[in-house]
Amino acid sequence: MSKPQTSKGAASGPQKKPGAMNWVLIALWAAMTVLLFRSCGQQQQGPIQTSGQLLTTLKQQNRNLLEASAAQTYNQYKSALQSELNLQKQMAEHGKATQSSVKELESQMEAKEIQGAILVADAQLRGGRVTGNYNKYFLAYETLQSYELKDANNPDWTQAQYRTYNRKGEVSEWTGQALYNQVVKELEAQNEQTKVYGFLPGYQIIDLLVKITGRAPGFSYWFAALLLAVAVRSIVWPLTKKQFKFGRQMMQLTPRINEIKAKHPNDMTGQQTEIMALYKEYGINPAAGCFPMLLQMPFFIGVYDCMLRYRFAFQRGTFAWINPSVAAHTHGFTAPNLGQQDNLLILIYAVSMLSSQFLMPVSDPSQVKQQRLMGAIISIAIPVTMFLGLYTLPSAFVLYWTFTNIIATAQALLVYRYPVPPLEKVVTSAGGIIPGKKPTFWGRIQSEMERRYEEARGMPAPSAKDPKEQNKSFWDRIQDDARKAMNEKNSNTTSGSTGSNGKPKKRVPNQAPDSKNGTADGQTNSAKTPSNPKNEGKTQSQQSDDSGKPKRRK
């Protein structure tokens, strides 16, 4: 006996939609593709130029204040220097050049790169002064920052003088460190005058925390970050506590949600429908857990902007291993001050972020694994971008975030020590609100509407009615009343147009219709309406109403 054939789609059931992890992988793949194309687009095009030719071009662009073109030429200049060094090494391997020439070229290469960086940074700095564009100042800072970290003790950076030019033909001489300090000084002056959100003095707020602790380089600056973290977590503690409480209540529904998933393994629509009905039964809004987080976001962004305004002042502070002596021995792996990026602190921050992320409440119990995985990916992705140099931050920022994560972890452990109240049903299966439960804001509005409606109906409260009536919601009772009114109207119309035998009534000539139902039933209206003495003894055509006008014959 052959088995009935079924279509492939019907046998397999509805296909599952891609999960959150799939979308994250797709986004990462797209980002990597864009970066790859950008790197390919930045490759050198046109005829190959020597480093000397490119240096001449850099000087002309510096003189003409073409900072954007100078930045592109600088990348080509560094590539040309590296290519010339590799060529010299190959020639030395084949005996066409000496090893001393290779070493001499290697020693000159760092000085030539510094010279090119100074030409670019000088053009960017002067461009910022002319246009007042803060981004151009910051581009000059980023151009010189890497050399300040790795060449802090290099004479080519601290002592050697390099010339820059302007349109008037004037020549200026800078050391790399002097130009870097000048850029930082002007950036800090602008940050001091810039307001957060247009009214908040961000620089002065952080500076006040440093001032009250004595401005000690080894203590005041990192302790200001700690005080700021304590203040921030204390302010958002009520919202955080509510968020944790909501998450723990949501987790109580996990067994019920798992039962629904087992009941509808291949029906995503059925799962979502029953899960939303379950949320409604217990009066839970799945999006309510995101509301406290959304309220905190403007506050966190404002604090970040305050720290951003003070980032260059943090270069005066140190913390534990973050100091110039340790940085000199680690060759840039650790930062010389709190204004530079420290890789060891990034590792500590990653661990603190992972621990706090796993203690965060889950807004949707049906997607616990997905949300935990997303949190872990974000916790790892941010430190990785810092390590790769795609997103550099001063160590004071990372230290503040580390303190914040530690305090948040302690608050989460404190909340988890207290028992969470069990969930109680607030809505019956029929949709009615259970009496005695604490109503929400919208529940109170609905109760008030219900009370006024019952008063207008002149009927007792729902609690005094039949138990079936108690399970009906407010809107169901309104619909029932509307149906009753329509039925009464239809019954009155039907009963008035038919007789006792169910047949339509015959209308008697020369007789007014009944005032109640508008039909003639063979009787006069004298029993229902008082007779007018003026009309006695008169025919129907001669009768008149109270106003004296004769009535029209119908």
Phi, psi and omega in degrees: 000122184282145179278144179294138180276138179236154179290156182296321180291322180290325182288323183278344181080180181295137181283146180282145178283153178300137181282178181295326181296322178297319180294324178295316179296321178297318179295319179295319178297318179295320180295318178295324178296318179297317178297322180295316179294323179295319179293324177292325181289338181272359179294155184294132179239158179084193182292145181286132179246149178282167180295327178294318178295318180292326177294322176297319177297320178299319180295320178294318179292326176294321180292321184271005176061044177258074188291326180292315177294324179296323179295321178291318179296326179296320177296320177293325180296317178294321178296322179294320178297318180293322179294319179294323178292318178296321178296320179295323178293321178294322178294324178293326178293328180265008177079011180268354177212158181267159178292332178294325178292325177294316180294322179295320178293322177296320179292327180280339186297317181295319179295322179292321177296319179296320179298316178295321179295322180293321178298318180291312183296324178295319178294321179293320179295313179293326175296322176294323178294321183289314185268344185071019182275119181294327183296327179290323173301315184290327175297322176297321178296316181293328179295324185262347188297316183296324179289326177296326181285315187266341183241031182298333180249013181271125180300331178296338179263323187265336188238324185293139180260135180234141185269143172232163189227161174228180185292335180279358182087004179284145183245132175242151179240132181228145158270157181300319182291322179295317179294321178298314180296324179293319178296316180297320180297315180289326176294318180295323178296321178290320179297326181293331182268343183279135180261144175278130184059018177084353182217344187266121179283084185297317181298316184291330180294312179291323180295329177294320178295325177288322184292320184290346177255013170094001181057034177284125185301325183272359184224312192296322189284317178286330179289329175296321176297322178293316179298320179295320178296318179296317181296318182294313181292332177288323181291318183271005183300316179301317179292321179295319179298318178295322179294317178295318179297317179296318180297320179291324176294322178296325181294339177293339180273359183302314178300319179295320180294321177297323177296320178295320179294322177292330180287324180236074186293328184246005183249093182292325180295316178296322177299310183296323180296314181288326179294317178294325175295324177294318177299318180294324181297325180260008176066039183247134174255113183302332181277354183293332179291338179278341184297314177299324179294320179295325178293330182280337187300311178300326180292315180296320179296321178296319178296319178299319178295323176298316177296323181296323179292336185257009189298324182281333175290336178292347178292348177275351185252157178228168180204119175047247182281351181275088179205164185297324184293316179291321180297327180293328180275338181264358176057045174093355178292323173253158185269149177282341180204176183284355177270355180247163181281135180241122185286325179294321178293330177295321177298316179295321178296321179297319179294316180295325180290321178297315181296318180288330181291322181286344177266354179291143179291152180262128183282336182229107181299337181286349181230046183295311183297318181297317181290322177296319180294319178298317179298320179293321180296316179295320181296330180271325185294319183296310176298326180296318178297327177291318180297321182283354180082008179286337182212098183263139179222146175298151181294338176296322177296312182296324178294319177298316179294324178295314176301319180297317179295321179295316179293320178296322177295318178296320178295321179295317178296326178294318180294321182290346177285334181273142178290145179265135180296142181292152178287143178233144180289135178246349180229135178284171180295334179276354177105354181278157180274132179287128180294148177093349179276149180291114184282156174275183180299312179290331176295322178294321178296318180293322179296320179293318176298321180295318181297316180292325179293319180294324177295320179293327178285338184071032183243159180292168181293159182299333182292337182266002182269189177295146180305328178295327179290330180294328182283349180281141178282171181300315182289330176295322180291325175297316178296321178298317179297321179295321178294318179298317180298318178294320179295318179297319180296317180293322181292321178297318180294321182289316182292329181284338184261000180231156178270191181290333179272006178085356180267154178298141180286144177270138182272131180275132181294158176055038180221134181288149179289161178294133183291340185276309185247000175078018180234153179270129181242017178084003180240154178277168180266014183290333179284338183259330183240133180300139182282153180265123182301331182293337185266359181292137179079006181250153175287172183295327180287338182266351182287150180227163178272189184295336182278355178091354180273139180293143179284146176280142178280130181264000000 
